[in-house]
Amino acid sequence: MDKERLASRISSILLEQDRLANTVRAMQKTDIRRYPGNYSLLSAEAARRSEQITCRLRHLVYETTDTKKMEYLLSAAAMQGVEVRLRDDVLEITLPGLVPKRKRGQSAEFLLDPFMAAMSRFVEEHEIPRFEHCVVCFTHVYDRSLSEHRVRDYDNLELKQILDVATSFVMADDSGLLCDAYHTTELGDADCTRMYIMDSRRFKDWLAERESVLTSIRDFSV
């Protein structure tokens, strides 16, 4: 990359940083109790700007240094708290934060690229079953120290892209013929989203095991 183009890219990032700082300062001055709507808009805007800055910096790393893309994305996954593990034939995936409603023009690159890298490495290092007929359970974990009014309807959540990534590695297909999807809400120590993937025959026992230790899972028709 030539010097002039690099300088332009860095200037663009610095401009976004200034905008992010202004938004965060506005959050600091906003009374969240009196103006919760304004605070919500500002916080979402700050998060989107920070994600955009991160993605732009990632691309600079790939294009201007010897750092391998996979190497960096695996470190990003670890930093974000992306976890993949297999226990008792159930694949458990933990993603940072709550999955929001998908908005036009909003990129999912910030999360999807590290998630894909983590899945790729996990599949390389472990023997993972290929789920032909499966159940996917999305568990939306809300920080118990915050207001319960934050809990959202399931139809306001966008999980298709996350499911597409998982499907490409461990599932035959995510169509309704081969995959059933369920949602549940839990309270925890911090916000996060967990996805459990298992063979359809495993779901009934798995749900019973979960209900024995959690009071927030609702009854499902199996």
C-alpha positions as CSV (number, residue, x, y, z in Angstrom):
1,M,0.0,0.0,0.0
2,D,1.5,3.4,-1.0
3,K,2.2,6.0,1.6
4,E,-0.6,8.4,0.4
5,R,-3.3,5.8,0.5
6,L,-2.2,4.5,3.9
7,A,-2.2,8.1,5.3
8,S,-5.8,8.5,3.9
9,R,-7.0,5.3,5.6
10,I,-5.5,6.3,8.9
11,S,-7.0,9.7,8.7
12,S,-10.4,8.2,8.1
13,I,-10.0,6.0,11.2
14,L,-8.9,9.0,13.3
15,L,-12.0,10.9,12.1
16,E,-14.2,8.0,13.2
17,Q,-12.5,7.9,16.6
18,D,-13.3,11.6,17.1
19,R,-16.9,10.9,16.2
20,L,-16.9,8.0,18.7
21,A,-15.4,10.2,21.4
22,N,-18.1,12.8,20.8
23,T,-20.9,10.2,21.1
24,V,-19.4,8.7,24.3
25,R,-19.2,12.2,25.8
26,A,-22.9,12.7,24.9
27,M,-23.7,9.4,26.6
28,Q,-21.9,10.6,29.7
29,K,-24.0,13.8,29.8
30,T,-27.3,12.1,29.2
31,D,-29.5,11.2,32.2
32,I,-30.3,7.6,31.6
33,R,-33.3,7.7,34.0
34,R,-34.9,10.7,32.5
35,Y,-34.0,10.0,28.9
36,P,-33.5,6.3,28.4
37,G,-34.5,6.4,24.7
38,N,-31.8,9.0,24.0
39,Y,-29.2,7.1,25.9
40,S,-30.1,3.9,24.1
41,L,-29.7,5.5,20.7
42,L,-26.4,7.0,21.7
43,S,-25.0,3.8,23.2
44,A,-26.0,1.8,20.0
45,E,-24.3,4.5,17.8
46,A,-21.2,4.3,19.9
47,A,-21.0,0.5,19.7
48,R,-21.5,0.6,15.9
49,R,-18.8,3.2,15.5
50,S,-16.4,1.2,17.6
51,E,-17.1,-1.9,15.6
52,Q,-16.5,0.0,12.4
53,I,-13.2,1.3,13.7
54,T,-12.1,-2.2,14.7
55,C,-12.9,-3.7,11.3
56,R,-11.0,-0.9,9.5
57,L,-8.0,-1.5,11.7
58,R,-8.2,-5.2,11.0
59,H,-8.0,-4.7,7.3
60,L,-5.0,-2.4,7.8
61,V,-3.3,-5.2,9.8
62,Y,-4.0,-7.7,6.9
63,E,-2.8,-5.4,4.2
64,T,0.2,-3.7,5.8
65,T,1.8,-6.3,8.1
66,D,2.9,-9.9,8.0
67,T,0.2,-10.9,10.5
68,K,-1.9,-13.7,9.0
69,K,-5.6,-13.1,8.9
70,M,-6.5,-16.4,10.6
71,E,-3.9,-15.7,13.3
72,Y,-5.4,-12.3,14.1
73,L,-9.0,-13.4,14.0
74,L,-8.3,-16.2,16.4
75,S,-6.9,-13.7,18.8
76,A,-9.9,-11.4,18.2
77,A,-12.2,-14.3,19.0
78,A,-10.4,-15.0,22.3
79,M,-10.5,-11.3,23.2
80,Q,-14.2,-11.1,22.4
81,G,-15.0,-14.2,24.5
82,V,-16.1,-16.4,21.6
83,E,-16.0,-20.0,22.9
84,V,-16.7,-23.3,21.2
85,R,-16.8,-26.7,22.9
86,L,-18.3,-30.1,22.6
87,R,-19.8,-31.8,25.7
88,D,-21.8,-35.0,25.7
89,D,-22.4,-34.8,21.9
90,V,-23.7,-31.2,22.2
91,L,-21.8,-28.4,20.5
92,E,-22.0,-25.3,22.7
93,I,-21.1,-21.9,21.3
94,T,-20.8,-18.8,23.4
95,L,-20.9,-15.4,21.7
96,P,-20.3,-12.0,23.4
97,G,-23.3,-9.8,24.1
98,L,-26.8,-10.1,22.9
99,V,-27.7,-10.5,19.3
100,P,-29.6,-7.4,18.2
101,K,-32.2,-6.8,15.5
102,R,-30.5,-6.7,12.1
103,K,-30.4,-3.1,10.7
104,R,-30.0,-2.1,7.1
105,G,-26.4,-1.1,6.4
106,Q,-25.0,-2.6,9.6
107,S,-22.1,-4.9,9.1
108,A,-21.8,-8.2,11.1
109,E,-18.1,-8.5,10.2
110,F,-17.0,-7.5,13.7
111,L,-18.4,-10.7,15.2
112,L,-18.8,-13.2,12.2
113,D,-15.2,-13.2,11.1
114,P,-13.7,-14.1,14.5
115,F,-16.6,-16.6,15.0
116,M,-15.8,-18.3,11.7
117,A,-12.1,-18.5,12.6
118,A,-12.9,-20.0,16.0
119,M,-15.2,-22.6,14.4
120,S,-12.6,-23.5,11.7
121,R,-9.9,-24.0,14.3
122,F,-12.2,-26.1,16.6
123,V,-13.2,-28.4,13.7
124,E,-9.6,-28.9,12.7
125,E,-8.6,-29.9,16.2
126,H,-11.6,-32.0,17.3
127,E,-13.7,-34.8,15.9
128,I,-17.1,-33.1,15.4
129,P,-20.2,-35.1,14.4
130,R,-22.0,-33.9,11.3
131,F,-25.5,-33.3,12.5
132,E,-28.0,-34.6,9.9
133,H,-31.3,-34.1,11.8
134,C,-30.7,-31.6,14.6
135,V,-32.0,-29.1,17.1
136,V,-30.5,-25.7,17.6
137,C,-31.3,-23.9,20.9
138,F,-30.5,-20.2,21.2
139,T,-30.1,-19.1,24.8
140,H,-30.2,-15.3,25.4
141,V,-28.5,-14.6,28.6
142,Y,-29.2,-11.3,30.3
143,D,-27.2,-9.7,33.0
144,R,-29.2,-10.3,36.2
145,S,-28.0,-7.0,37.7
146,L,-29.7,-4.9,35.0
147,S,-33.4,-4.2,34.4
148,E,-35.7,-7.0,33.2
149,H,-37.2,-4.5,30.8
150,R,-34.2,-5.1,28.5
151,V,-35.6,-8.6,27.6
152,R,-36.7,-8.6,24.0
153,D,-39.1,-10.6,21.9
154,Y,-37.5,-13.4,20.0
155,D,-38.8,-12.0,16.7
156,N,-36.6,-8.9,17.2
157,L,-33.4,-10.9,17.0
158,E,-31.3,-11.7,13.9
159,L,-29.5,-15.0,14.2
160,K,-29.5,-16.2,10.6
161,Q,-25.9,-15.2,9.8
162,I,-24.6,-16.8,13.0
163,L,-26.6,-20.0,12.2
164,D,-25.2,-20.0,8.6
165,V,-21.7,-20.0,9.9
166,A,-22.4,-23.0,12.2
167,T,-24.2,-24.8,9.5
168,S,-21.3,-24.6,7.1
169,F,-19.1,-26.5,9.6
170,V,-21.3,-29.0,11.5
171,M,-24.8,-29.3,10.0
172,A,-26.1,-30.9,6.9
173,D,-28.6,-28.1,6.4
174,D,-30.6,-25.6,8.4
175,S,-33.8,-26.0,6.6
176,G,-37.0,-26.8,8.5
177,L,-36.8,-30.4,7.2
178,L,-33.6,-31.1,9.0
179,C,-33.3,-28.5,11.7
180,D,-35.6,-27.4,14.5
181,A,-34.8,-24.1,16.3
182,Y,-35.8,-23.1,19.8
183,H,-35.2,-20.0,21.9
184,T,-34.9,-19.5,25.6
185,T,-34.0,-16.7,28.0
186,E,-31.8,-16.9,31.1
187,L,-30.3,-14.6,33.7
188,G,-26.6,-14.7,34.2
189,D,-23.5,-12.8,35.3
190,A,-23.2,-10.9,32.0
191,D,-25.0,-10.6,28.7
192,C,-24.1,-13.2,26.1
193,T,-25.7,-15.5,23.5
194,R,-25.2,-19.2,23.6
195,M,-26.1,-21.7,20.8
196,Y,-26.4,-25.4,21.5
197,I,-26.5,-27.8,18.5
198,M,-27.4,-31.4,19.0
199,D,-28.9,-34.4,17.3
200,S,-32.7,-34.3,17.5
201,R,-32.8,-37.5,19.6
202,R,-30.5,-35.8,22.2
203,F,-32.8,-32.8,22.7
204,K,-35.3,-34.2,25.1
205,D,-32.7,-35.4,27.6
206,W,-30.6,-32.2,27.2
207,L,-33.7,-30.1,28.0
208,A,-34.5,-32.2,31.0
209,E,-30.9,-31.7,32.2
210,R,-31.1,-28.0,31.7
211,E,-34.4,-27.6,33.5
212,S,-33.1,-29.4,36.5
213,V,-30.6,-26.6,37.1
214,L,-32.3,-23.6,35.6
215,T,-35.6,-22.1,36.4
216,S,-35.7,-19.7,33.4
217,I,-36.2,-22.2,30.6
218,R,-39.8,-22.5,29.6
219,D,-41.5,-25.7,28.7
220,F,-41.2,-26.8,25.1
221,S,-43.4,-29.2,23.1
222,V,-41.0,-32.0,22.0
